[in-house]
């Protein structure tokens, strides 16, 4: 999966707070068995901590983000969860805040072959 495909996949989840719409299941599958996950669910809101320990070095780099979006409102002229390319721009709810950042660090972390410590993702 390319980073653009990953980005569009994340955008297509109707992850309106507090419903993740299956996004966390997808992320766990995307990262694969090499990554561990801790679930923090409080008051109907899901949070996930994914981590991969490369070695015993205490160095730890954590990427933090969120996959939820606020309701779309009524002024959309397109499907806000279609994640279509319009005039060269991927357009969807959450494209700037924050699913583009999520896609970037998920892709980087999944493809990291070597790190001197632990990589993690908090979402």
Secondary structure as UniProt FT lines:
FT   HELIX           3..12
FT   TURN            17..18
FT   TURN            21..22
FT   HELIX           23..31
FT   TURN            33..34
FT   STRAND          36..42
FT   TURN            43..44
FT   STRAND          45..53
FT   STRAND          60..64
FT   TURN            80..81
FT   STRAND          84..86
FT   TURN            87..88
FT   STRAND          89..91
FT   TURN            93..94
FT   HELIX           95..99
FT   HELIX           100..110
FT   STRAND          118..122
//
